[in-house]
Amino acid sequence: MTLEICEERCNQCLFSPNRIVSKSRMAEIVRDCRRKDTFFQCHKHTIAGRDVMCRGYYETQPPSQMQRIAERLGMMRFVPMPKEDL
């Protein structure tokens, strides 16, 4: 299994001023991800049917246990934004 991470932040990244939810909802999402020891999925990739870590989450949040393991095993892969969202 490979942990996929978006190569770049999308134009509506949760971790940008252009996010599509309020700042308080963003904080709630991040708290929930950290409590569950998981990560925030890039919504553009989710729409495309893929489970890919949001680049903003990767850059701003402490790594989850899964991320640390994937990194140690060399099983992290950076993937481009889905073509329809460029």
Stockholm file with secondary structure:
# STOCKHOLM 1.0

chainA/1-86         MTLEICEERCNQCLFSPNRIVSKSRMAEIVRDCRRKDTFFQCHKHTIAGRDVMCRGYYETQPPSQMQRIAERLGMMRFVPMPKEDL
#=GR chainA/1-86 SS CCEEEESSCCTTCTTSTTCSSCHHHHHHHHHHHHHTTCCCBCHHHHHTTCCCBCHHHHHHSCCCHHHHHHHHTTCEEEECCCGGGC
#=GC SS_cons        CCEEEESSCCTTCTTSTTCSSCHHHHHHHHHHHHHTTCCCBCHHHHHTTCCCBCHHHHHHSCCCHHHHHHHHTTCEEEECCCGGGC
//
